[in-house]
Amino acid sequence: MRRILAHLSYDGAGFHGYQRQPNDRSVQGEIEQALGKIHKADGWKSVSSGRTDSGVHGIRQPVHFDSSLAIPEDRWPKALNTLLPKDIHVHSCQYVSSSFHARYDALGKEYIYRINTAPERNVFERHYVHHLPKKLDIGAMQEAAAHLTGTHNYTSFSSPKTDVVDKVRTLFVIDIAKEKDDWTLRFTGSGFLYQMVRVLTGTLIEAGAGDRNPGEVPEILAAEDRALAGKTAPACGLYLAQVFYEQKKMDDHIKKFQ
C-alpha cells in the first residue's frame, strides 16, 4: 500500500457537508464511491484535513487515502475526475510517506468568507456569497479583528454543539479587503472550532454595521460565553481555502497580510 495526498475543490451548495452521511449526499461519500470503483470495491476509506458544514465550499481541500494500485501521480486526478460529479474536482495527487496524515499533520488552515453589500441581491451568487445590503465600516471591523488575533480561548466564538474540550487556538491573521461592494474576509490560524469562522464573521459584521463596539471583543473572549458574540453568518459565503503542512510556506503566506 502507498499513501496518496489529493487536493480537491468542491461546490458545497449540493452537499450536506463534507463528512459521509447515511442518507444524504456528501463530498466524502462521492470521493469514497469513486475510489471504490477504481479499486473494484463497494467503497474506499479516505481521510480529509477536516469537515465542512452543509453549504460550505472547498477551494483546496487535502484528502489522503491508501492504494495498492500502481497508478502514476499525474494519472490519479484524471482517474478520479472521470468518476466524480461535476461539483467536485481533483487538482493534484502525490505520493507521500505512509505516516502522513491529512488532519493531524496540518500546521494551519485558511478560510475565506465572501460578502456583497450591494443594494440588490445577485440571484446567481446566492449559494456563494452572503448578500448583506448594509454599509459596513472597514475601520471598525479591522479594530475588532485586531482584538481577535493571537492565542485565545475561543469558546465565545464557537458553536456550543462542539465536543472539543480544548478551545484554545491561535489566529495568525484576519485580513479584511473591500473592492466596491465585494468584501473578502481571510482567516488564517492554527486551527478552527466548529462554526468558529462563521461566528467571527458575524461579530465583525456587527462591528462594521455599528451594532457592536469593537472594544467589547476582549471582554467577549474572556467571558467564554457564546451568547455574547455575534450571530452565526450563513454557510454560503464560507470557503476552506487551503491547509498548510510546511512551516515556511505558511509563514511566507501570513507575511503577505500582516
C-alpha positions in Angstrom: 0.0 0.0 0.0 1.1 3.6 -0.8 -0.4 6.7 0.6 -1.7 9.4 -1.8 -2.4 13.0 -0.9 -5.1 14.6 -3.1 -6.1 18.3 -3.3 -9.7 18.9 -4.4 -12.3 21.7 -4.9 -16.0 21.3 -4.3 -19.1 23.4 -4.6 -20.7 22.8 -1.2 -24.2 24.0 -2.3 -25.3 20.5 -3.3 -23.9 18.6 -0.3 -24.9 18.1 3.3 -21.4 18.9 4.4 -18.1 17.1 3.8 -18.5 14.2 6.1 -20.1 11.0 4.9 -23.8 10.8 5.7 -26.0 7.6 5.9 -28.8 9.1 3.7 -27.7 12.4 2.4 -25.2 13.5 -0.3 -21.7 14.3 1.0 -18.3 15.2 -0.5 -16.6 12.3 1.3 -19.3 9.9 0.1 -18.7 10.8 -3.5 -14.9 10.6 -3.1 -15.0 7.2 -1.5 -17.5 5.9 -4.0 -15.2 6.9 -6.9 -12.2 5.4 -5.1 -14.2 2.2 -4.6 -14.9 2.0 -8.3 -11.2 2.4 -9.1 -10.3 -0.3 -6.6 -13.3 -2.5 -7.7 -14.8 -2.3 -4.2 -18.0 -1.1 -2.6 -16.2 1.9 -1.1 -12.7 3.0 -0.2 -11.6 4.8 3.0 -10.3 8.4 2.8 -9.2 10.9 5.4 -9.6 14.7 5.0 -7.9 17.6 6.8 -11.3 18.4 8.4 -15.0 18.6 7.9 -17.1 21.5 6.5 -20.8 22.1 7.1 -23.6 21.9 4.7 -23.3 24.7 2.1 -19.7 25.4 2.8 -17.2 25.3 -0.2 -13.7 23.9 -0.6 -11.1 25.6 -2.7 -8.2 23.3 -1.9 -9.2 20.5 0.5 -6.5 17.9 1.3 -7.5 14.3 1.4 -5.3 11.2 1.8 -6.0 7.6 1.0 -4.0 4.4 0.6 -3.8 2.3 -2.5 -2.1 -0.8 -3.8 -2.6 0.3 -7.4 0.5 1.3 -9.5 -1.0 4.4 -10.9 1.4 7.3 -11.6 0.8 10.5 -9.6 -0.2 12.6 -12.6 -2.8 9.9 -13.7 -4.7 9.8 -10.4 -6.6 13.2 -10.9 -7.9 12.1 -14.3 -8.9 8.7 -13.0 -10.9 10.3 -10.1 -12.4 13.2 -12.1 -13.8 10.8 -14.7 -15.8 9.2 -11.9 -16.6 12.2 -9.8 -19.7 14.5 -10.2 -19.2 18.0 -11.7 -19.3 19.8 -8.4 -16.0 18.1 -7.2 -12.7 18.4 -9.0 -9.3 16.8 -8.0 -6.5 19.2 -8.9 -3.5 17.1 -7.9 -2.3 13.9 -6.3 1.1 13.0 -4.9 2.6 10.0 -3.2 3.6 10.8 0.4 5.0 9.0 3.4 2.9 6.2 4.9 3.0 8.1 8.2 1.5 11.3 6.7 -1.9 12.3 8.0 -4.1 14.9 6.3 -5.6 16.1 9.5 -3.0 15.6 12.3 -0.1 16.8 10.3 -1.7 20.2 9.4 0.1 23.2 10.9 -2.6 25.7 10.0 -5.6 26.4 7.9 -7.1 29.4 6.0 -10.7 30.2 5.4 -12.2 32.9 3.2 -15.6 34.5 3.8 -17.3 36.5 0.9 -19.8 39.2 1.4 -21.6 41.5 -1.0 -23.2 44.7 0.3 -24.9 46.0 -2.9 -28.5 47.2 -2.5 -29.8 44.5 -4.9 -29.1 40.7 -4.5 -27.5 38.8 -7.3 -29.6 35.7 -7.6 -26.8 33.8 -9.4 -24.4 34.3 -6.4 -26.9 33.2 -3.7 -25.0 29.9 -3.0 -21.6 31.5 -3.0 -21.7 35.0 -1.4 -23.5 36.3 1.7 -25.6 39.2 0.5 -25.8 41.9 3.2 -27.3 45.2 1.9 -25.7 47.4 4.6 -23.0 49.9 4.9 -20.0 48.5 6.8 -17.2 50.4 8.4 -14.0 48.7 7.5 -12.1 50.5 10.2 -14.4 49.2 12.9 -14.1 45.7 11.6 -10.3 45.9 11.5 -10.3 47.2 15.1 -12.4 44.2 16.2 -10.3 41.8 14.2 -7.1 43.1 15.9 -8.6 42.0 19.3 -9.4 38.6 17.9 -6.0 37.7 16.6 -3.4 35.9 18.8 -3.8 32.9 21.1 -7.1 32.8 22.9 -9.8 30.5 24.2 -12.5 30.9 21.5 -15.4 29.4 23.4 -17.4 32.5 22.8 -16.9 32.2 19.1 -17.8 28.6 18.5 -20.9 26.5 18.5 -21.9 25.1 21.9 -22.6 21.8 20.0 -18.9 21.1 19.6 -17.5 18.2 21.7 -13.9 19.6 21.6 -12.6 20.3 25.2 -9.6 22.4 24.4 -10.9 25.6 22.7 -7.6 27.4 22.7 -6.5 28.3 19.1 -4.1 30.8 17.5 -5.3 33.2 14.8 -2.4 34.5 12.9 -4.2 36.9 10.6 -7.6 38.3 10.0 -7.4 40.3 6.7 -10.4 42.3 5.5 -10.4 43.5 1.9 -13.0 45.5 0.1 -13.5 46.2 -3.7 -16.6 48.2 -4.3 -19.5 46.1 -2.8 -17.4 42.9 -2.6 -15.8 42.0 0.7 -13.3 39.2 1.4 -12.5 38.2 5.0 -9.5 36.0 5.3 -8.9 33.9 8.5 -5.5 32.1 8.9 -4.9 30.2 12.1 -3.5 27.1 13.8 -7.0 25.5 13.7 -10.7 26.4 14.0 -13.5 25.2 16.2 -17.0 24.2 14.9 -18.6 27.2 13.2 -15.8 29.5 14.6 -15.2 31.3 11.3 -18.9 32.0 10.8 -19.3 33.3 14.4 -16.2 35.5 14.0 -17.6 36.8 10.7 -21.0 37.6 12.3 -19.3 39.5 15.1 -17.1 41.5 12.6 -20.2 42.3 10.6 -22.0 43.7 13.7 -18.9 45.8 14.5 -18.9 47.1 10.9 -22.6 47.9 10.9 -22.3 49.9 14.2 -24.3 47.3 16.2 -21.4 46.4 18.4 -18.4 48.3 19.9 -15.1 46.8 18.7 -13.7 47.5 22.1 -16.1 44.8 23.6 -14.2 42.0 21.9 -11.7 41.3 24.7 -14.5 41.0 27.2 -16.4 38.6 24.9 -13.3 36.5 24.6 -12.7 36.5 28.4 -16.3 35.6 29.2 -16.2 32.3 27.3 -19.9 32.6 26.6 -21.3 32.0 23.1 -24.3 34.2 23.8 -22.2 37.3 23.9 -20.7 37.1 20.4 -22.4 37.9 17.1 -24.8 35.9 15.1 -23.5 32.9 13.0 -23.0 34.1 9.4 -24.6 31.9 6.7 -22.7 29.0 5.3 -22.9 30.1 1.7 -20.1 32.7 1.9 -17.6 30.4 3.5 -14.7 28.6 1.7 -11.9 26.4 3.1 -9.1 28.0 1.1 -6.0 25.9 2.0 -4.3 23.8 4.6 -0.6 24.2 5.4 1.8 21.4 6.1 5.1 23.3 5.7 6.1 26.0 8.2 8.0 28.2 5.8 5.1 28.2 3.2 2.7 29.2 6.0 5.0 31.9 7.4 5.6 33.3 3.9 1.8 33.4 3.2 1.0 35.1 6.5 3.5 37.8 5.9 1.6 38.9 2.8 -1.3 40.0 5.1 0.5 41.4 8.1 
